[in-house]
Amino acid sequence: MNFTLKQKNTIGLIIVALIYLAPVLIMIATRDTFLHSVERFPLDFSLYFAVLLGAIIVNYSLKSMKFLAVVMIAAGAGLAVYAFYYLL
């Protein structure tokens, strides 16, 4: 399956947006309060993914596959940091 750069940007945008909205999604899924969901996924991580979300939106005009790859690697690294944080 060959995706165009615009389609890859859209897929990356959806993935990072879902991660960005993790506190709200945790709140909906577990029926906890927002404060308890923020304890599970701190707002610092949400802010980090918000910056990555902005980078993907900027990439729609830059049209750079390398930039998108760097942003998605940064998103993966952020998830790794979150997993390390959550496990300890």
Secondary structure, DSSP 8 states (H G I E B T S, - for coil): ----HHHHHHHHHHHHHHHHTHHHHHHHHH---HHHHHHHS-HHHHHHHHHHHHHHHHHHHH--HHHHHHHHHHHHHHHHHHHHHHH-
